[in-house]
Amino acid sequence: MIIKPTVGRVVLFTPSVNDPTRQLAPGPQAAIVCYVHGDRMVNLAVFDANGRTYPASSVTLVQEGDEKPDQGYYAEWMPYQKAVAKGEIPPTLHKS
């Protein structure tokens, strides 16, 4: 199932194995979609482990069933977003 990326959506970004930000905290980093090239490529504003942002351009957006690049530098949807898209979790609205 393809989830259409749109500007402002939050994704998880995995930097390349040689990226110095990976030294601060291994694993994915929070990122916001800034530009959509297509269903599988986006530009991101990425947040490092200290909350500083840096750009990541032309990032592969891994969709359901796609292979993740071995060396990193890709984005993916969060597990919650994938579950909502599949209908496993109903979307909720926060009511104050």
Secondary structure, 3 states (H helix, E strand, C coil): CCCCCCCCCEEEEECCCCCCHHHHCCCCEEEEEEEEEECCEEEEEEECCCCCEEEEEEEEEECCCCCCCCCCCEEECCHHHHHHHHCCCCCCCCCC
